[in-house]
Amino acid sequence: MVYPPVKGYDEWAIVKEHIRDSEVLVAIPSKNSAPTIAYVVYNAVEGLEAIGVKGAVVVVDGLSSDATVNVVNAAKSELEDRVFIIPNTVSPGKGGAMKLAIDIAYKLNVDTLIFLDSDLRSITPEWIILLHKATKTCGFATPLYKRDRYDATITNFVARPLTAMAFLVNINQPIGGEFGLGRKLIAHLSRRAPWHSVYWNLLFGTDIFITLTALAQGITPCQAFLGSKIHETKDPALRLRGMFIEVTGSLFNALLEYSNIWTAIKRSDLLKPEIIDEPKPIFIPPPRIRVDIERAFREFTMITSEDEKRLLLGKMSSKLAEVVKSRIKSKEGLDSNEWSLALLEAFKAFSRAPSFTAKEKVLELLYHLWQGRLYTYYTETLEEAEDKVSSILENQLQEVIKTRVNYIEYLSGILQR
């Protein structure tokens, strides 16, 4: 048995009977997604019908307290034998739902596994076609979409630049949420990948864990261009603290876990994955996200108002500590070069931290430094055109890549001790 029976959800025997040997399985991790889940499910089914292969949709639900389960069960009455809902019994977070779906895909010999977020408002059937095509082409598909300048701030300032720094592959959305996994990657993630090295892999850290695991296995992804992503957005100064810690913790841990692989990459060029963009998805301009600029600065200043964080910052780097002190005094945030230094120093401190609790303290400190970088980014881009915003984000990417030699030297020093 892959998961135990839970009232309101489909039993394993029924799921196994209908999904076995499917060419495509679409998995949707969900929790309290009643307002959007039906829209995502119907578009996923239409996409499978357009591909014309044996396939199914499975919602992996985190025991929702709203009407999510009822909504999916109502949709099932119209979509008989194509939609299922099962309980996420692996972890309280998204990663557990994805791990369970991967295990099911492996056990039932599924050829392609596609993941979708449950809060999508801009998905169309073309997303399934594009993700399927990209997966068949490369073995791993990541999404590429147009997003508001203040969306995806963890991606743009942490996940994307550090992924590019390590593996020298410029993936626009390494934590996008919409992925496609081929059979080789499904098997590795189910049977051999180190999911339990840190708990964050089973929470919001799962996307970056999967991406870095694929790259460590030598699989360079294709990027499926999906148009614009419109979903439930969050002000980074208000609601992204937990997600930042989980994503960054999983990322740092994976960089350590796979360090012998990425530090051996010697090429000087930055690889750009192939883009799959046919059929053309419908484009809907993403709405502007409102951010609280002053709150971001207040979050940044909390470093110097809390003794524990101030002492930890001093242990990282005297240069970084002086920069932070100076910037707060002049009511400035961090620039791209200073943020790159903050990432490097936090990675070093994370690797030296003797316990999970100590590692989490490092990540909490980095969260406040990130708010300082976002404060600068907001003030730089508030009135700028899109091409200028893109230039600022590209400069940030390049600044982090420049520090690659520092990461490699540091890791070499650890191995020689």
N, C-alpha and C positions, 0 to 999 in steps of 0.2 A: 504494500500500500504506500503511495506517495504522500498522501495527506489523510488525516482522519475525517470521518463524517461530521459535518456541522449543519445544524438545522438552517434551512433556507438556501443552501448551496447544493450544487450538483455533486452527486457521489462519484468517487473515482472510477468505479466500474463503468458508469455511463460515459464519462469523459474519455476513458480509454477506448471504449468501443467505437466512438465516432471520430476520434482524432488520429488513431493509429495510422501510420504511413501517409499522413497528409503531406502534400508538397509545401504548403504554406500554413503556418499558424500565426495568427495575430494575437499578441498578449497585451492586455491593458491593465497595468497596476492601478488600483483605485482605492480611495478612502474618502468617504463623504463627498462624492462627486455627483450627487443626484441631478443638479441643474444641467450638466453637460454630458453625462455618460451615454445617454441614448443617442445623441448626435454623433459621438465618436464611433459607437458600435455600428450604427446604420451606414456610415461612410466606409467603415472597414469592410463590412459585408459587400457593399457595392464594389469596392476595389477588388475583392477576391473574385467576384462574378466577372469583372472586366478582364482579369487575368485568365480566367477559364480553367482553373486547376482545382483539384481537391483541396479544400482548406476550411478553416474554422476560426472563430474568434473566441478567446477565453478571457474573461475579466477576472483578474486575481485581486480579490477585495480584502482590505485590511480590517474586516469586521466593522463595517461602517455603522455609525449610530444614526445616520439620516436615512433617506429613502432609496439609497443607491441600489441595494439588493432588490427591492420591489420594482424599481424602474427597469433593471436589467431583466428580471423575470417576466415583466410585462412585454418587453421587446422580444423575448424568446418565443412568445406565443405566435408572433408573426414570422420569426426567423428560425423555424424548427430545425433542429439538428445542425445548426450552423453557429449558434451562440451558446456559451456556457459560462457559468459563474462559479468560482471556487474560492475557498477561504485561504488567505495568506496565513499559514500556520508556522512560518519560518522565523519571522521577526516582526516587530511593530512598524517597520518602515518599508519604503519602496524596494530596497535591495532584496529583502526576503521574498517579495512578490516576484521579482525578476529571476531570482535563483530558482524558485519553485517552477516557474514557466520554462526555464532552461532545462531543468531536470526532466520535466514532462516531455519536452521536445526531444531530448536525447533518448529517453526510455521508449518513446513511441515512434522513433525513427523519422522524425519530421525533417524535411530537407531545408526549409528556410523559416526562421523565426523572426517576426517583425514586432517591435515594441512601439506602442503609442502612449503618450500621456493621456490622462483621463479628463483634463480640463481644457482641451482644445476647442477653439471656436472658429478656426479657419481651415480645419481639415476638409479635404475633398477626396473622392475615390482615387484621384491621380496620385495621392501620397502613397498608397499601397502599391500601385504599379511602379512608381519610381523607386521606392525602397526595395521592392522585389528585384527590379532590374539591376540596381546598384549592387545588391548582395550577390546575385548570380555572376556579376562581372568581376567582383573583387573578393568576395567571401566575407566582407564586413562593410556595412553601409552606415555612414553618419549623415545627419541632416545638414542642409545648407539653406538658410532662409533669411529674409529681410526682417530685421527687428528694430524696434525703437532704440534710439541712442542710449536710453537709460534702462533698457532691458538687458539681461545677460551680463551683468557686471561681474559676477563671479567668473564667468567664462572669459571675459575680455581682460581681466586683470590677474587671474590666477590660472585657470585650467588651460586655456589656449596657449599663453606664452610659455608656461612650464612644460607642456607637452611638446611644443616646438623646440624648446631649449634642449630637452633630453633626446628625443627621437628624430629631431630635424625633419619633422613632418608638420606642415601647416594645416591643421584641421580646424576649420572655423568653429565647429560646435562639438567639441569632445564630450560635452555633458548635455547635449540638446534634448534628450528624452526619446526622440524617435530614432530607432536603430534597426538594422537588419543584420542577422547573424546566419552565416552559412553553416553547413554540417560540421566542418572541421573545428570551427570556433565553438559551436554548441558543445561538441564532445569535450574539448579542452576545459571549457568553463564548468561543465557538469562534473567531470571526473578528476581534474588535476589542478585547477586554479586555486590559489590560496585565499579563498573567501574569508576564512576565519582568522587571518593574521591580525586584523583589527575589526572591531564591531562596526565601524563606519561603512565598511563595504556592503553591509546589509541594510544600510539606511540610505541617505541621500548621496553617499559616496559611491554608490554602485555604478553610475554612468562612467565616471572617470576610471574606476577600477576595470570595467570591461574594456574601455578604449585602450588603456595602457597595457592590459593583458594581451589584447589583439596585436598591438604593435610589438610587444615583446616576443610574440609568436611569429613575427615576420610577416604579418598580414597588414598591408597598407590599404586603408579603406578607400572606397569610392564615396563621393559626396552626392547625395540626392538633393537636387534643388526643389524645395517644396513651396516656394513663394514666400508668403509672410506667415510668421507664427503669431497668432493672437490667442492668448490664454489668460489665466488668472495671474496678473502681474503683482509684484511686491516692491515697495520702496525698500532699497537696501538698508536704509538706516532704521527701519521699523521692524521688518519681519524676516530678515535673512540671516540672523546670527547663527541659529542652529544649523541651517543648511551650509553656511560658510565653513563652520567647524567640521562638519561631516565630510564635505567635498574635499577640503584642503587636507584634512587628516588622512583620508583615503589616498589622496594624490601623493602626499609626502611619503606615506608608507609604501606605496607602489614604486616610487622612485628609488627607495632603498631596496625593496624586494627584487627589483629588476635592474639594479645598478650595474651588475656585471655585463648586462646586455647592452644598455644604451651608452655606457661610457666607452664601449669598444667601437661605436660607430665613428668612422673617421672622415666621412665626406664633408665637404665644406658648404655644399649647396643645401637650400631648404626645399624639400620636396613638396610639391602641391598636388594633392590627390585629384584623380580624374573626376569631373563633374558630370552627372547624369541628369539631363534636364528635359528629356522628352518622355511622355507628353508634357506640354507646358501646363503647369498648375495655374489655377485662377489666382490673380494677385489682388489682395485687399490691403491697402495702406495701413500699417499698424498704427494704432492710436498712440498719442504722446503720453508717456508716463510722467506723472508729477512726482517730484522728489523734494524732500525737505533738506535744503542745503545746510541750513544752520544746525539742524539736528545732527547731520553728518559731522560737522565740526565739533559739536559737543561730545559726540562719541569718541572722536579723536583725542580730545583733551583729557578724557578719563584716564589715560595712561599716566599722566603726572599727578592725578588726584588720588590714585590708589597706590599705597605703598608696595604691595606685592607686584603689581605690574611694573612700577617704576624700577624696582630692584631687578626684576627679570630682564627688562630692557637694557639695563646697565651691564648685565652679564653677557648679553649678546654681542654688543659692539659699542665701544665708546664713541665712535664716529656717528653711528646711528642714533645713539642717545642724545648727542649734542645737536644733531640735525632736528630731531623731534622737539627738543626743548626750544630751539631757536624758532622753528616754524610756528609753534603754539604761541610763543611770545609775540610774534609779528602777525598773528592771525592768518597764517598761510597753511596750506596742506602740503602733501608730498608731491614732488614731480616724478616723472617716469624713471629717472636714474635712481632717485632715493627709494622709490617703491621696489625697484629691482634689488637694491641692497637689503631692504627689509625682508623680501622673500628669501634671499640667500641666507641671511642671519637666522631667520626663523627656521629654515630647513636644518641648519646646523644644530640649533638648540633642540629641535624636535628629535633629531637623531641621537643626541646625547641624553635626552630626558630618560630617567630610569624607570618610569612607570607610565601607565595610561593616564593617570591623573596629571602627572607633570607634563605630558605631551599635550593634554587638553589645555593646560594653562598657557603654553606657548601659542596655541591656536587662538585662544581668547585674546592674547596680546596682539597677534597679527590681525585679528578682526578689527581692532581699534586703529591700527596702522592703515588698514585698507580703507577705513572711513576717511582717514586723512588724505589718501590718494583720490578717493571719490570726490571729496570736497574740492580739490583742485580741478579734477575733471569736469565737475558740474560748472564751476566758474569759467573754465576755458571754453565750454561748448554751448552754453545756454542760448546764445544768439548766433551761433555759427552754422554755416551750411553743411550739408551731409558730407561733402568731400573733405572738408576740414576736419570733421569728426573722425572720419575714416583714417585720415592722416595721423591724427593723435593716437588712435588705437594701434596703428601700424608701428608708430615710433615706440610705443610701449612694448610691443612684441619684440622689436629689434633690440631694445635695451636689455630685456631679459635674456635673449639669446647670446648677447655679448658676455654674459656672466657664466656661460657654459664651462669655460676653462676653470673657473673658481669652484664649481660643483665637483668637477672631475678631480681637481687637486685635493680638495677636502676629502672626498671618498677614498682616494688613493692613500691618503694619510691614515685613515681609519683602518684600512686593510693591512697596512704595514706595522701597526702596533702589536 
